[in-house]
Amino acid sequence: MIYATEAKFSSRAKVLGESASAASFAELQGYCASESPLVRRVAASALGKLAGVVSAKDAVTTLIPLLADAHPQARQYATKALSAFGAEAEAALSVLRDMYRNPSEKDYVKCNRLAKSRWLSGWSEII
C-alpha cells in the first residue's frame, strides 16, 4: 500500500473510532480487512472505542480474525478491543487460549492477552 494511502486510511479509522457513531461500523469493518497492518491495527482500536455503540456481535465477529493476523500489533490491538466488549466477546475465548499457549507468540502480546482476557467468564481457561 502506498504510504500516503495508508496514512489517510489509518487517520480516517482513528477519527471513526472517536466519532461515537454506529454508522462508522461498516467502514471500520472494511479497514479491519485492509492489506496494511497499520490500518488493521488502528481499525481494531477504533472498534474497541465504539463498544456500547455498535453491535457487539458484529464487532466481535470482525475482530476475531485479527487474532490470527500475521502482525503482532494487530493481534494485540484486537485483543484490547475485544476486552471493551466484555462478556459479549466470549466467542473469542478459544482463540485467545490457543494464542496464549502458542510458544511462538510474542511475550508482549501474551501479557496483553492474559490481562485483557480477564473480562471473560472463563478467563482462567486461557492459561
N, C-alpha and C positions, 0 to 999 in steps of 0.2 A: 504494500500500500504506500502511496506517495505520502511523505511526511506531512505536507500541508493538509491533505485529506484526513489523515489520522488525527492531527491536532484539531481539526474542525469537528470531527465526529466525537472525539473524547470530550471536547468542550461542550458540545451540544448535550451529550449524555449527562454531564455534570449539572448543567442547567435544568434538565428534565428531572433529575433527582431532587433538586431544590424547589421544584415547582409545586409540590403537594397536589398534583393533579393526576387523577386516574387516567385521563386521556393520554398521558405520557407513556403508558404501558406498552402499547404496540410498537412504538418507535424504539424503546429500550429493549424490547424483546428482539428486535432486529439487530441492534448493536451487540447483544449478547452472542450473536452468531457471526460477528464480524471476523474478517481474516486477521485483524490486528489484535494482538494480545492486550495492548494498552486500552483499546476501545472496549474489549470484552471486560477487562478489569474495572474500568470506570462505570460501565453499564451495570455490572453486578452490584457495585457500591450504590449506585443510584436506585436500583430496585429495592435494596435494603432500606434506603431512606423513605421509600414510599409504603413501607409496611403500615397497615391500617388504612391505607388509601386505595391501594389496588387489590385485586382478588389474590388472596394468599395462595390459593390452589394454582392459579395461573403463574404467579411469580415463582413459586417453589418448583413447578414443572419446568420453568425456563432456567432456573439456577442449577438444578441437579446436574445437567450435562457439563456444566462448568467445573464441577468437582473432579472431572476426568480430563480437564484441559491440560495441554502439554506444557503450559507455563505456570509455574508455582504461584506467582502472584495472582493470577486469575482464579486459581483454586482457593487461595487464601481469602480473597475478597468475596468469592461466592459463599464460603463458609460463614464469613462475618455477616453477609446479607441474609443468609438463611436464619441466623440467630435472631434477627429482628422479627421474624415471623413466628417465633416461639413454637409451641406445640403443633401449630399448623404445618410445620416443616418436618414432621415425624417421618415422612416418606424418605427423607434423606439419611436416616439413621444407618441403614445397612451400608450405604456408600461411605459414610463417614467412618464407620467401623473398619471397613476394608482399607480405607486410606490410612487410618492410624496404624494399622498392623503392617502396612507395606514398608519393608526396610529401606526401600529406595526413596521414600518420601522425604522431602526436606524437613529438617527438625523444626524450623520456624513455622512451617505450615502445620505440622503435627501439634505443636504447642497451641497455636491459634485454634485449631480444630477441637482439641480437647477442652480448652477454655470456653469456646463458643458453643460446644455441644451440650453443655450442662443444662441448657434450657429445655432439652428433650427429656421426656419422662424416662426414657431408657438409656440415658447418657452413660450409665455405668457399664453398659454392654459394649461400649466402644473399646475399652481397654482390657 
